Amino acid sequence: MKEINFVEQDCRVGFMRRNDTRASLLKVLKRLGCVSSGITYIFCSDKYLLKVNREYLQHDTFTDIITFDYTLPGDTFPIKPGKATEKTSGKYRPVSGDIYISVERVKENARHFGVRQIDELNRVLIHGLLHLAGYKDKTPKEEKAIHQKEDEMLATCFSQE
């Protein structure tokens, strides 16, 4: 199993405990019936993420997150007997990708929603994993489902300080 990695591109994330966050994200993956086969979070500025958005997605807008999914369809890893859930049918699905996060957007959204920066960051971190696990957010119904799953994962996988 490959780890979850964090890279600071052109900014610093001083309000995150990397080891605790990594452990929580691994819990999220497990609950989703997934395992990391190489996930990198790239923390960056609005300017940097706008450039990525323009270059790769042809969108000329600021955003808080962009997920590039490298997961191969149909891949599964066997897991230990007795550890399977109904959802995984005895196997975890490996997921892989690069997840770009604008730290500036996270801070701004935290102010806008009246939440702590770390709570907003955790939500966005989970959001990227949900995309890798197959969740979409293009329609109102999909958006509602992904936000409900974010809430569930925040409540069950992240400690509330």
N, C-alpha and C positions, 0 to 999 in steps of 0.2 A: 504494500500500500504506500502510495506517495503522500507526502505531507501537503499541508496548506501553507503557502508562503505569503509573506507580506513584503512589498517593495514600496519605498517612498520615492516617487519619481522627481518631483520638484517642490515638495513640501514635507513637513513633519507632522506626524500624528502623535502628539504628546499625551493624549488623554485616553489611550487604549493600552490595556495590559495584554501583550501579544500572546503569552502562553495560556492565560485564562480564556481569551477570545478564541484561540485555535481549538482548545478543548471543547468549548461550547459549540463551535461550528462543526466539529466532528460528531457531537451528539445530534445536531440537527440532521446531518447527513444520515446517520444511523436510523433516526426516526423516519426519514424519508425512504429508507430502504436502499441507500446509496453509500458509496465509499469513494474517497478521493483517488483519482488516478493522475493527479497533478492539477492543483488549483492555485493560481496566483492572484492575489489582490494587489492592484497597483493604485496607490494613493497619489493623487495629483491635484493640480489647481484647475479652476474653471477654464482658464485659457488652454491648458494642455488637453483637457477632455473635449473642449469645443473643437480643437484641431482633429482629434481622433474621430469625433462625431461627423465632422465634415468629410474627412478623408475616406473613412470606411463605410459610413452609413448615408452619406450625402444629406445629412440634416444640419441645418444652420441654427441650432438652438443649444442653449445650456441645458445640462442634465446632471443629475446626481450620480448616475450609474450607467455603465454600458457593459454588457456581458457578452463575451465571445465564447461560444460553446464549441469545444473540441471533442465532445463525447462521441464515441463510436456507437452506432445503433446496434442493439442486440447483445452487447457484451454483458456478461454477468460473472461474478466471482463466487465460487462456492464458499459457504460459511460453515462454521462448526455446527454439528448436529445439536438440536435442541435450542439453537439461537435464532431459528427462523421465525418470522412472523407471517401471518396470512398474506400481508402485502408483498413480501419479498419472495414467497414460495421457496424459501431455503437459500436464496442467493441475494447478494447485494449488487446493485447496478453501479459500475464504475462511472464516475463523471469527471470531466476535465474541462478546464477553461481558464481564461484570463478575465478578471473582473476589475474594471477601472472605476474608481470612485473619486469624485470631486470632494475634497475635504471642505472647500469653501461652501459648496452647496449643502453639505451635511450640516455645517455650522449655521448657515442661513435658515435651513429648514427647521433645525432645532429651535431657533429663535421664533420662527413663524408659528410653529405648533406648540410652543411653550413646554418643550421637553429638554432633558439634559442632552448634551452633545453625544455622550457615549450611548445613550438609549437610541438616538436617531442613527448613529453609526451602526449599532447592532442590527437595527431594522434593515438598513441598506445592505449590510453584509449577508443577512439571511435572504433578502430579496434576490441577490445574485445567485445564491445556492438554489433557490427555488426555480429560477430560470434553468439552471443546469439540470435540475431534476425533472424538467418538462413543463413547469407551470408557465402560462402565458398571461399577458395583461393588456391585450389589444381591445377587448370588448368590455363593457361595464360588468358583465357577469364574471369574466375572467379576472378583472381587476378586483372585484369584491372577494373572490375566492383566494387570490394570492395575498390580499391584505389580512384576511381571516387566518390564513396559514402563518403569516408573519407573526401575528398576535399569539397564536398557539405556540410557536417555536420560541418566541421571546419568553413566554411564561414558563415553559417547561425545560428549556435548555440553557438559559442565561440566568445567573444569579442576580438578584435585585439588591444592589448595595444601598 
